[in-house]
Amino acid sequence: MQTRAIIVAAGVGKRMNSKKPKVLHEVCGIPMITRVINTVKAAGISELHVVTGSGHDAVTEILPADVKVAVQDQQEGTAHAVSQTAPELSSAEGNTLIIFGDTPLISPETIKNLVADHEKSGLKATVLSAYADNPKNFGRVLRKENGTVKEILEETEITHEQEEIKEVSAGAAVFNNRELFKVLDKITNDNPEQEYYLSDAVGLLSSKGSRVGAFVTAQNDEIINVDNRFLLARASELLRQRINEHHLEQGVTIIDPSNTYIDESVRIGMDTIIYPNTVIKGDTVIGENAIISANCEISGSVIGDNAEIKHSVVTDAEVGSGTTVGPYAQLRPGAKLGEAVKIGNFVEVKKSELKDGAKVSHLSYIGDAEIGERANIGCGAITVNYDGVNKFKTTVGADAFIGCNTNLVAPVTVGSRSITAAGSTITDDVPDDSLAIARNKQTTKEGYYKK
């Protein structure tokens, strides 16, 4: 039987205290709505409908092209949001999964199991539930004597005695599609919030004799509905724990998982060591047996086998096998380091290629440059690549030696095996096998201090 999904992503998210729509806040580097979409697709559901509202333009901008969008112009509750899909879905056959865009921790396996349980049972609806030690702020699941679900009560609707109920609604449900749309029009807003609650659909179905069930997930950490910054941080913490556990199982050493921040999209090879307070983001790939020391930030980069990054920032860069970077270096977008390259302390590299064995040991800036094999860039050397309007390229040949405090004023080429004297400002090309000296002759004025 066909199952489609409606993802409700229309809420304002007032408690987030943000100008950004709630579902666009990120959990481990990915917006919550994107996480939910990916989860539903991974569970095998291909037809997706997203209901937007607050921040419609910003939300739709990041939605995949194959997702259909309905708009809730006035935020009047979750049932009202789902009803916005009625023109397209009200007469459709099959089942419909309802899931909320602020539930980023529900896993594909849980969705698969929920749908399978619903199809096997033949019930009109099956809600996802969990048992919570602290059920505060969750809707409570009330059952009949025969074990089926009688109704779901929101936190604002429960009595003092019902506060002790531990089974809570976990933010997803599967309905027989036609039965769902039949009862949506019968839901009222007779509640303290004066909203049309989707949870009331369960009670209406049950009261009319339709059997409603609940699939209980044992994964209690999946049920967080993120509607404030505290819960956003908590969701990130729980997901980060899952991510780090995955890498540990794959043979990565993470010295202090609770203080290591790795996005879900990151791939790390076996026997690599990650030290604390490191942030690894985006589509980063780290090879085997690498060392990422404490306090590094790596984003969208490729780090080769046996490389070492020490207390540095690496952004959209490539680092070859056996290369060392840092401490306190910065690789900016377009930096491409070959094998066995050395980038030392307080070195910045931007949009430059350093070929195998090249060395820039300390206190230098390399921008818009090509540095040849085994070339050595001395302390304080700078490629002067910008004239205030345009950027120009510097080329340094293989085995060249750039003396300390050399300024290479681009466009300029220093040939292979050539040397520049310390303190030189090089404005003309230097042929292979040459020595270039570009500085004034020293003048010493004795006795000048007395004057």
C-alpha positions as CSV (number, residue, x, y, z in Angstrom):
1,M,0.0,0.0,0.0
2,Q,1.3,3.4,-0.9
3,T,2.5,5.7,1.9
4,R,3.1,9.4,1.4
5,A,4.3,11.9,4.0
6,I,3.1,15.3,5.1
7,I,5.8,17.3,6.9
8,V,4.4,20.2,9.0
9,A,6.9,23.0,8.9
10,A,4.6,26.1,9.4
11,G,5.2,27.1,13.0
12,V,6.5,30.5,14.0
13,G,8.8,29.2,16.7
14,K,8.3,32.1,19.1
15,R,10.3,30.5,21.8
16,M,13.4,30.3,19.6
17,N,13.6,34.1,19.8
18,S,15.0,34.2,16.2
19,K,14.3,35.9,12.9
20,K,15.1,32.6,11.2
21,P,12.2,30.1,10.8
22,K,12.4,27.5,13.4
23,V,12.8,24.5,11.0
24,L,15.9,26.2,9.4
25,H,17.9,26.1,12.6
26,E,20.7,23.5,12.3
27,V,21.4,20.4,14.2
28,C,25.0,19.3,13.6
29,G,25.3,21.4,10.5
30,I,22.0,20.5,8.8
31,P,18.7,22.4,9.0
32,M,16.0,20.5,10.9
33,I,13.6,20.4,8.0
34,T,16.3,18.9,5.8
35,R,17.0,16.3,8.4
36,V,13.4,15.3,8.5
37,I,13.1,15.1,4.7
38,N,16.2,13.0,4.5
39,T,14.9,10.7,7.3
40,V,11.5,10.2,5.5
41,K,13.2,9.5,2.2
42,A,15.6,7.0,3.8
43,A,12.6,5.2,5.3
44,G,11.5,4.5,1.7
45,I,8.8,7.2,1.3
46,S,9.2,9.1,-1.9
47,E,6.1,11.3,-2.1
48,L,6.6,14.2,0.3
49,H,4.4,17.2,1.0
50,V,5.7,20.1,3.1
51,V,3.4,22.6,4.8
52,T,5.1,25.9,5.2
53,G,3.9,29.1,6.9
54,S,6.1,31.4,8.8
55,G,9.2,32.1,6.7
56,H,7.7,30.4,3.6
57,D,10.2,31.9,1.2
58,A,13.3,31.0,3.2
59,V,12.0,27.4,3.9
60,T,11.0,26.7,0.3
61,E,14.4,27.9,-0.9
62,I,16.2,24.9,0.6
63,L,13.5,22.3,-0.2
64,P,14.4,19.6,-2.8
65,A,12.7,20.0,-6.2
66,D,10.7,16.8,-5.8
67,V,8.9,18.0,-2.6
68,K,5.4,19.4,-3.0
69,V,4.6,22.5,-1.0
70,A,1.3,23.7,0.6
71,V,1.1,27.0,2.5
72,Q,-0.6,27.7,5.8
73,D,-1.2,31.5,5.7
74,Q,-2.6,31.7,9.2
75,Q,-1.0,29.6,11.9
76,E,-4.1,28.1,13.5
77,G,-2.7,24.7,14.7
78,T,-1.4,21.5,13.3
79,A,-4.7,20.1,12.1
80,H,-5.3,23.3,10.1
81,A,-1.8,23.0,8.7
82,V,-2.4,19.4,7.4
83,S,-5.7,20.5,6.0
84,Q,-3.9,22.8,3.5
85,T,-2.9,19.7,1.6
86,A,-6.6,18.7,1.1
87,P,-7.0,19.9,-2.4
88,E,-4.4,17.4,-3.6
89,L,-4.6,14.6,-1.1
90,S,-8.1,14.4,0.4
91,S,-9.3,11.7,-2.0
92,A,-6.0,9.8,-2.3
93,E,-5.8,6.1,-1.4
94,G,-3.3,4.6,0.9
95,N,-1.6,5.8,4.1
96,T,-0.2,9.2,5.1
97,L,2.6,9.7,7.5
98,I,2.4,13.0,9.5
99,I,5.7,14.2,10.9
100,F,6.8,17.5,12.2
101,G,9.7,19.6,10.8
102,D,11.1,20.2,14.3
103,T,11.7,16.5,15.1
104,P,15.2,16.0,13.8
105,L,16.1,12.9,15.8
106,I,13.5,10.5,14.6
107,S,15.4,7.8,12.7
108,P,14.6,6.2,9.4
109,E,14.4,2.8,11.2
110,T,11.8,4.1,13.5
111,I,9.7,5.5,10.6
112,K,10.0,2.2,8.8
113,N,8.9,0.2,11.9
114,L,6.0,2.7,12.5
115,V,4.7,2.3,8.9
116,A,5.2,-1.5,9.0
117,D,3.3,-1.8,12.3
118,H,0.4,0.3,11.0
119,E,0.1,-1.7,7.8
120,K,0.3,-5.0,9.6
121,S,-2.4,-4.0,12.2
122,G,-5.0,-2.8,9.7
123,L,-5.9,0.1,12.1
124,K,-7.2,3.5,10.9
125,A,-4.3,5.3,12.6
126,T,-1.1,4.5,14.5
127,V,0.7,7.1,16.5
128,L,4.4,7.0,17.4
129,S,4.8,7.0,21.2
130,A,7.4,6.6,23.8
131,Y,7.6,6.3,27.6
132,A,9.3,9.3,29.1
133,D,10.6,9.6,32.7
134,N,9.7,13.3,32.5
135,P,6.6,13.6,30.3
136,K,6.2,17.4,30.9
137,N,5.5,19.4,27.7
138,F,4.5,16.3,25.7
139,G,1.0,15.2,24.7
140,R,-0.2,12.2,26.7
141,V,-1.4,9.0,25.1
142,L,-4.6,7.7,26.8
143,R,-5.4,4.1,26.1
144,K,-8.7,2.1,26.4
145,E,-8.9,-1.1,28.4
146,N,-8.4,-3.2,25.3
147,G,-5.0,-1.5,24.7
148,T,-6.0,0.7,21.7
149,V,-5.6,4.4,21.9
150,K,-8.5,6.5,23.2
151,E,-7.1,10.0,22.6
152,I,-4.1,12.2,22.8
153,L,-4.2,15.1,25.1
154,E,-2.0,18.1,24.8
155,E,-0.1,19.4,27.9
156,T,-2.6,22.3,28.3
157,E,-5.6,19.9,28.3
158,I,-4.6,17.3,30.8
159,T,-5.9,17.0,34.4
160,H,-3.8,16.8,37.5
161,E,-4.1,13.0,37.6
162,Q,-3.2,12.7,33.9
163,E,0.1,14.4,34.5
164,E,1.4,11.1,35.7
165,I,0.9,9.3,32.4
166,K,4.3,8.4,31.1
167,E,3.4,7.4,27.5
168,V,3.7,10.4,25.3
169,S,3.1,11.3,21.7
170,A,6.5,11.3,19.9
171,G,5.7,13.6,17.0
172,A,4.6,11.3,14.1
173,A,1.6,9.2,13.1
174,V,0.4,7.2,10.2
175,F,-3.3,7.5,9.1
176,N,-5.5,5.9,6.6
177,N,-5.5,8.9,4.3
178,R,-9.2,9.1,3.5
179,E,-10.2,8.6,7.2
180,L,-7.7,11.4,8.1
181,F,-9.3,14.0,5.9
182,K,-12.8,13.0,6.9
183,V,-12.1,13.9,10.5
184,L,-10.0,17.0,9.9
185,D,-13.1,19.1,9.2
186,K,-14.7,18.0,12.5
187,I,-11.8,19.2,14.7
188,T,-12.6,22.3,16.7
189,N,-10.4,24.8,18.4
190,D,-12.2,24.5,21.8
191,N,-9.0,24.5,23.9
192,P,-7.0,27.0,25.8
193,E,-4.8,27.9,22.8
194,Q,-7.8,28.1,20.4
195,E,-5.9,26.0,17.9
196,Y,-6.9,23.0,15.7
197,Y,-4.9,20.2,17.1
198,L,-4.0,17.2,14.8
199,S,-3.9,15.1,17.9
200,D,-7.7,15.5,18.2
201,A,-8.0,13.4,15.0
202,V,-7.0,10.4,17.1
203,G,-9.8,11.0,19.6
204,L,-12.4,11.6,16.9
205,L,-11.5,8.4,15.1
206,S,-11.6,6.4,18.3
207,S,-14.9,7.8,19.4
208,K,-16.5,6.8,16.2
209,G,-15.4,3.2,16.6
210,S,-12.3,3.2,14.5
211,R,-9.4,1.4,16.1
212,V,-6.3,3.5,16.7
213,G,-3.0,2.0,17.9
214,A,0.4,3.2,19.1
215,F,3.8,2.0,18.1
216,V,6.1,2.5,21.1
217,T,9.7,3.3,20.2
218,A,12.4,2.3,22.7
219,Q,14.6,5.2,21.5
220,N,13.5,7.9,23.9
221,D,16.0,10.4,22.6
222,E,14.2,10.5,19.3
223,I,11.1,12.2,20.6
224,I,12.4,15.8,21.1
225,N,10.3,18.5,19.5
226,V,12.8,21.4,19.2
227,D,10.9,24.6,19.9
228,N,13.5,26.5,22.0
229,R,17.3,27.0,22.1
230,F,17.7,24.7,25.0
231,L,16.1,21.8,23.1
232,L,18.1,22.7,20.0
233,A,21.3,22.3,22.0
234,R,20.0,19.1,23.5
235,A,19.1,17.7,20.1
236,S,22.6,18.6,18.8
237,E,24.2,17.0,21.8
238,L,22.3,13.7,21.3
239,L,22.9,13.6,17.6
240,R,26.6,14.4,18.1
241,Q,26.8,11.5,20.4
242,R,25.3,9.2,17.7
243,I,27.8,10.6,15.1
244,N,30.8,10.1,17.4
245,E,29.7,6.6,18.4
246,H,29.5,5.7,14.7
247,H,33.1,6.9,14.1
248,L,34.4,5.1,17.2
249,E,32.8,1.9,15.9
250,Q,34.6,2.4,12.5
251,G,38.0,2.6,14.1
252,V,38.5,6.3,14.7
253,T,40.0,7.4,18.0
254,I,38.1,10.4,19.5
255,I,39.9,11.4,22.7
256,D,36.9,13.2,24.3
257,P,33.6,12.6,22.4
258,S,31.6,15.0,24.6
259,N,33.9,17.8,23.4
260,T,34.3,16.9,19.8
261,Y,31.9,18.4,17.2
262,I,31.6,16.4,13.9
263,D,28.9,17.0,11.3
264,E,27.0,13.9,10.0
265,S,28.4,14.5,6.5
266,V,32.0,14.0,7.6
267,R,33.9,10.9,6.6
268,I,37.0,9.8,8.7
269,G,39.4,6.9,8.0
270,M,40.5,4.2,10.3
271,D,43.1,4.9,13.0
272,T,42.8,8.6,12.7
273,I,43.0,10.4,16.1
274,I,40.7,13.4,16.9
275,Y,41.6,15.5,19.9
276,P,39.1,17.6,22.0
277,N,37.5,20.9,21.1
278,T,37.8,20.2,17.4
279,V,35.0,21.2,15.0
280,I,34.8,19.2,11.7
281,K,32.0,20.4,9.3
282,G,30.5,20.0,5.9
283,D,31.7,17.5,3.3
284,T,35.0,17.0,4.9
285,V,36.9,13.7,4.2
286,I,39.8,12.7,6.5
287,G,42.0,9.8,5.5
288,E,43.5,7.0,7.7
289,N,46.1,7.4,10.4
290,A,45.8,11.2,10.4
291,I,46.1,13.4,13.6
292,I,43.7,16.3,14.2
293,S,44.9,18.0,17.3
294,A,42.9,20.0,19.8
295,N,41.2,23.3,18.8
296,C,41.1,22.7,15.1
297,E,38.3,23.8,12.8
298,I,38.0,22.0,9.5
299,S,35.3,22.6,6.9
300,G,34.6,21.2,3.5
301,S,38.2,19.9,3.1
302,V,40.1,16.8,2.2
303,I,42.8,15.7,4.6
304,G,45.1,12.9,3.3
305,D,46.4,9.8,5.1
306,N,49.0,10.3,7.8
307,A,48.5,14.1,7.7
308,E,48.6,16.2,10.9
309,I,46.6,19.4,11.5
310,K,47.7,21.2,14.7
311,H,45.6,23.9,16.2
312,S,44.6,25.4,12.8
313,V,41.7,26.5,10.6
314,V,41.2,24.6,7.3
315,T,38.4,25.7,5.0
316,D,37.6,24.3,1.5
317,A,41.2,23.1,1.1
318,E,43.1,20.0,0.2
319,V,45.9,18.5,2.4
320,G,48.0,15.7,0.9
321,S,49.3,12.6,2.6
322,G,52.0,13.0,5.2
323,T,51.6,16.8,5.2
324,T,51.7,18.8,8.4
325,V,49.8,22.0,9.1
326,G,50.3,24.4,12.0
327,P,50.2,25.1,14.8
328,Y,48.1,28.2,14.3
329,A,48.0,28.2,10.5
330,Q,45.1,29.0,8.2
331,L,44.3,27.3,5.0
332,R,41.7,29.4,3.1
333,P,39.6,28.3,0.1
334,G,41.6,27.0,-2.8
335,A,44.6,26.0,-0.8
336,K,46.0,22.7,-2.3
337,L,48.9,21.1,-0.5
338,G,50.7,18.1,-2.0
339,E,52.4,15.2,-0.1
340,A,54.9,15.8,2.7
341,V,54.3,19.6,2.6
342,K,55.1,21.6,5.7
343,I,53.0,24.6,6.7
344,G,54.2,26.0,10.0
345,N,53.0,28.3,12.7
346,F,51.2,31.5,11.7
347,V,51.2,30.8,8.0
348,E,48.2,31.7,5.8
349,V,47.6,30.0,2.4
350,K,44.9,31.1,0.0
351,K,44.1,29.8,-3.5
352,S,47.6,28.4,-3.9
353,E,49.1,25.1,-4.8
354,L,52.1,23.8,-2.9
355,K,53.6,20.8,-4.5
356,D,55.2,17.8,-2.9
357,G,57.8,18.5,-0.3
358,A,57.4,22.3,-0.3
359,K,57.9,24.1,3.1
360,V,56.5,27.3,4.5
361,S,57.7,27.0,8.0
362,H,56.5,30.2,9.8
363,L,55.0,33.7,9.6
364,S,54.3,33.9,5.9
365,Y,51.4,34.6,3.5
366,I,51.0,32.6,0.3
367,G,48.2,33.8,-1.9
368,D,47.4,33.1,-5.6
369,A,50.6,31.2,-6.0
370,E,52.2,28.0,-7.3
371,I,55.1,26.7,-5.2
372,G,57.2,24.0,-6.7
373,E,58.5,20.7,-5.3
374,R,60.8,21.0,-2.3
375,A,60.8,24.8,-2.5
376,N,61.5,26.5,0.9
377,I,59.8,29.7,1.8
378,G,61.6,31.6,4.5
379,C,60.2,33.2,7.6
380,G,58.1,36.3,6.9
381,A,58.0,35.9,3.1
382,I,55.0,37.3,1.4
383,T,53.4,37.0,-2.0
384,V,52.2,40.5,-2.8
385,N,49.2,39.4,-4.9
386,Y,46.8,42.4,-4.8
387,D,47.2,45.9,-6.3
388,G,44.0,47.2,-4.9
389,V,42.0,46.2,-8.0
390,N,43.2,42.8,-9.3
391,K,44.9,39.7,-8.0
392,F,48.1,38.4,-9.7
393,K,49.9,35.1,-9.6
394,T,53.3,34.2,-8.1
395,T,55.3,31.2,-9.3
396,V,58.2,29.6,-7.4
397,G,60.1,26.8,-9.1
398,A,61.2,23.5,-7.7
399,D,64.0,23.5,-5.1
400,A,64.0,27.3,-4.9
401,F,64.9,29.1,-1.7
402,I,63.0,32.2,-0.8
403,G,65.0,34.1,1.9
404,C,63.5,35.5,5.0
405,N,61.3,38.6,4.7
406,T,61.2,38.5,0.9
407,N,58.4,40.3,-0.8
408,L,57.4,38.6,-4.1
409,V,55.5,41.3,-6.0
410,A,53.1,39.5,-8.4
411,P,53.0,38.8,-11.3
412,V,56.5,37.3,-10.8
413,T,58.3,34.0,-11.3
414,V,61.3,32.7,-9.4
415,G,62.9,29.9,-11.3
416,S,63.9,26.4,-10.1
417,R,66.8,26.2,-7.7
418,S,67.0,30.0,-7.5
419,I,67.6,32.0,-4.3
420,T,66.3,35.3,-3.1
421,A,68.4,37.2,-0.5
422,A,66.8,37.9,2.8
423,G,64.9,41.2,2.9
424,S,64.6,41.5,-0.9
425,T,61.6,42.9,-2.7
426,I,61.4,40.9,-6.0
427,T,59.6,42.7,-8.8
428,D,61.2,41.0,-11.9
429,D,61.3,37.4,-12.9
430,V,64.3,35.4,-11.6
431,P,65.8,32.8,-14.0
432,D,66.6,29.2,-13.0
433,D,69.8,28.7,-10.9
434,S,70.1,32.4,-10.0
435,L,70.6,34.6,-6.9
436,A,68.3,37.7,-6.7
437,I,69.2,40.5,-4.4
438,A,66.8,43.5,-4.3
439,R,67.7,45.8,-1.3
440,N,69.6,49.0,-0.7
441,K,73.3,48.9,0.3
442,Q,73.6,49.2,4.0
443,T,74.5,52.7,5.2
444,T,75.9,53.1,8.8
445,K,76.2,56.5,10.4
446,E,78.4,56.3,13.4
447,G,77.7,58.5,16.4
448,Y,74.1,59.2,15.3
449,Y,72.7,58.6,18.7
450,K,74.6,61.6,20.2
451,K,73.1,63.9,17.7
